[in-house]
Amino acid sequence: MATSSPVPEPLRRDAIDIVAFDTMGVLYSCADDVGELLVPFLRGKGCVLDRHDITQLHLECSLGKMSSADFCAAAGVPGAPDDEYCRGHRLTEGVVAVLAELDTTGVRLACLSDDVSEWSKLLRERFGLAEYLTDWFVSGDTGVRKPDPEAFTGLCRQLDVVPDRILLIDDREENVAAARAAGLQALQYGTARLSTMDRLRRELRPW
C-alpha cells in the first residue's frame, strides 16, 4: 500500500529503454490482495487459518516454494480453483490506455511482480496484458521478491540492460527506494501526485 513518498527524482526520459510495472496496486486495482481478496476467498471456502498463517503460506507460494494447489491444500481448502480466486481481481482504471500509449513509443514494457506463478499467468491472460508487456518477472518463477536487491539486479541481467535505463513503477515506497538504490529510475504510484493512471500518463509525457 502506498505511503508518503519521498521527493521524486526527475525522470531521465532519454535514458529509459524499459518501463517495468508492478501488478498489485498498479496494473491491478487491489494493492492488498492477501487481505482484501485472498483471505475472504479462503474464508468462503472454509479456511480457518488466521491471517498471519495465510500470509506466511502466501509468501512461500509467491517465492515458488509450493504450487497454488499445494497452497490451497495447506490452507485447508484443497481443490479450490485458481480461476475462481482470480476473478476477484480488477484492472486499474485507465491502465490499458497508458500501456497502449507507451507501446506506440517503442519503449519495451515489462512486469516485475511479487505473485504466485499460476495466478499471475491466469490474470495476464484474462486481461490480455501480454499484448503490451512482453517480459514477465514473477517472484513465483524467480524465487526473489522485492525489495530484495536481487529482484532488480536479476531484472537487469535477464534483460541485458544497465539499471538506469529501466523505469520501475511500483506502489510500495520500500520497493521504489530499493529500485533506486540498485540504480533504476523509479516512480511510486498511488501517492497524491500519482493517484490515477491519468496522472501517471501526464507524468510520463513527453516521452
BELBELMO-V393878 format. One record per pair of residues at least 24 apart in sequence whose C-alpha atoms are under 8 Angstrom apart, sorted by the first residue. I is the first residue (numbers start at 1). J is the second residue. If there is no record, write none. Layout:
I & J
I & J
This chain:
1 & 25
1 & 31
1 & 32
1 & 171
1 & 172
2 & 171
2 & 172
2 & 173
2 & 188
2 & 189
2 & 190
2 & 191
3 & 172
3 & 173
3 & 191
4 & 173
4 & 191
5 & 173
5 & 188
5 & 191
8 & 187
11 & 185
13 & 207
14 & 207
15 & 164
15 & 165
16 & 107
16 & 164
16 & 165
16 & 166
16 & 167
17 & 107
17 & 108
17 & 165
17 & 166
18 & 107
18 & 108
18 & 109
18 & 110
18 & 165
18 & 166
18 & 167
19 & 107
19 & 108
19 & 109
19 & 110
19 & 166
19 & 167
19 & 168
19 & 169
20 & 109
20 & 110
20 & 111
20 & 112
20 & 166
20 & 167
20 & 168
20 & 169
21 & 109
21 & 110
21 & 111
21 & 112
21 & 113
21 & 168
21 & 169
21 & 170
22 & 111
22 & 112
22 & 113
22 & 168
22 & 169
22 & 170
22 & 171
23 & 111
23 & 112
23 & 113
23 & 114
24 & 113
25 & 92
25 & 170
25 & 171
25 & 189
25 & 190
26 & 92
26 & 169
26 & 170
26 & 171
26 & 189
26 & 190
27 & 91
27 & 92
27 & 95
28 & 89
28 & 90
28 & 91
28 & 92
29 & 89
29 & 90
29 & 91
29 & 92
29 & 93
30 & 89
30 & 90
31 & 171
34 & 58
37 & 85
37 & 88
37 & 89
38 & 85
41 & 85
42 & 75
42 & 77
45 & 77
45 & 80
46 & 76
46 & 77
47 & 75
47 & 76
47 & 77
48 & 75
48 & 76
49 & 75
58 & 116
61 & 116
61 & 140
62 & 114
62 & 115
62 & 116
62 & 117
62 & 139
62 & 140
62 & 143
62 & 145
63 & 115
63 & 116
63 & 139
63 & 140
63 & 141
63 & 142
63 & 143
63 & 144
63 & 145
64 & 116
64 & 117
64 & 139
64 & 140
64 & 141
64 & 142
64 & 143
65 & 140
65 & 143
67 & 116
67 & 117
67 & 118
68 & 116
68 & 117
68 & 118
68 & 119
82 & 118
82 & 119
83 & 119
83 & 122
86 & 119
86 & 122
86 & 123
89 & 123
91 & 127
92 & 197
93 & 196
93 & 197
94 & 196
94 & 197
94 & 198
95 & 197
98 & 197
98 & 198
98 & 201
99 & 132
100 & 132
103 & 132
105 & 207
108 & 133
108 & 134
109 & 133
109 & 134
109 & 135
110 & 134
110 & 135
110 & 136
110 & 137
111 & 135
111 & 136
111 & 137
111 & 138
112 & 136
112 & 137
112 & 138
112 & 155
113 & 137
113 & 138
113 & 139
113 & 145
113 & 146
114 & 138
114 & 139
114 & 140
114 & 145
114 & 146
115 & 139
115 & 140
116 & 140
117 & 141
146 & 175
147 & 174
147 & 175
147 & 178
147 & 179
148 & 178
149 & 178
149 & 179
149 & 182
152 & 179
152 & 182
152 & 184
153 & 182
